[in-house]
Amino acid sequence: MALTALKKNNQKTWIELSRKNLRHNLEVFRGLCGSATPIWTIKANAYGHGAALVAKEIQHTIKKGKGEWFGVDSIDEAVLLRQEGIAAPIIVLGWVPYPRLGELVKYNLRLLVSSARTVKELSKLRNKNKIRVHLKIDTGATRQGIFPEQALAMAHMIRAAGVILEGAAMHFANIEDVDNPTYGDLQIERFTHAISLIEASGFALPVIHAACSAAIMTRPETVLTAARIGIGLYGLNPSALVAARYKKQKRGAELKPVLSWRSRIALLKQVKTGTPVGYGLTEKTKKPTMIAIVPVGYADGYDRSLSSCGHVLINGKKCRVMGRVCMNMIIVDATSAARAKENDIVTLIGRDGKRAVSADELAECAGTINYEVVARLAEHITRIVI
Ligand SMILES: *Cc1c(COP(=O)(O)O)cnc(C)c1O
């Protein structure tokens, strides 16, 4: 299907997004969120999937009254989405350089605030009374956010600065560790305590969010009036433990990977036993080998630590990466793909026939997590929705 449909594609490498699977994951998380507002986190170019493309797909499927939001890291990503015609609420989750805070008004963006300095800078803006902020509380991740005991004072500071305090947020430190819920419990306790103090002082906080994908999938009680969904939207599991727990609890359907990454065979060559392969002569062929050169390398996001470790699919057959990953190409052993021809499609991530290469497999090879594998897919690669 997909592999033949794209025969006409004229790129040397491209990324396909499955509309069907994206919609499936959207529905799964909408179900898990219940009445809470989903904030689709599409930072890091939508985890490598293409921020504008993903946001537009979601916008097209939004049914009236669903109230979806988007969460991004940087002001640049937020501005890009507005320029691409995304009208839904957008919250900037990361730090914004002070001279650019005025763009929050210009583009109607919300901001997660973590510091008194940012509040002070906001207070200097014209039209600041239009800016809606959410207070980020550091309940134990020791990342962004102010400590819970400073939260009430900060709420007053925000009010005095003349901006609108609309919500509060926290982020879990180890929610993926499903067998160890105590720290997450402590974080939630600190969060709810801080919020009750703020509300008792007369502030209304209609948008309160703590849960990320792993929390939504395994601990429904952490979904408050909103939740932030990243990795799960893309059909990838936050961790193997989370996937196993989620499956066991049977609270929602299995997630389906949205992204496939493909290229083509640029060159095929038969080499003899004992032929050194690639930079540094790190590997020699152990048998007569059909070598395929695939024009994708670490500059495209195929990590160099996949050298002699990753594999690709050619005509449904598993083919191992030989030698070092180069900047713009890899060398694979295509011997098992007996009828391979130059220009045949190579699958770097995704399905080809009965087999698939997952972001998880590549992550394991590269000593990282699936998040990093997809988030680092280069922006210059063409993305298409199929
Ligand atoms: C990235 C991010 C998320 C999404 O996390 P996933 O594990 O991808 O669902 C949620 N909240 C914050 C603050 C984030 O930075």
The ligand as a Gaussian input file, in Angstrom:
#p B3LYP/6-31G(d) Opt

LIG

0 1
 C        7.149000      17.191000      26.678000
 C        6.296000      17.491000      27.806000
 C        5.113000      16.760000      28.017000
 C        4.704000      15.575000      27.186000
 O        5.284000      14.411000      27.706000
 P        5.055000      13.002000      27.013000
 O        5.753000      12.061000      27.897000
 O        5.682000      13.095000      25.667000
 O        3.584000      12.815000      26.938000
 C        4.320000      17.151000      29.059000
 N        4.652000      18.187000      29.836000
 C        5.778000      18.907000      29.677000
 C        6.087000      20.036000      30.588000
 C        6.633000      18.567000      28.658000
 O        7.758000      19.272000      28.504000

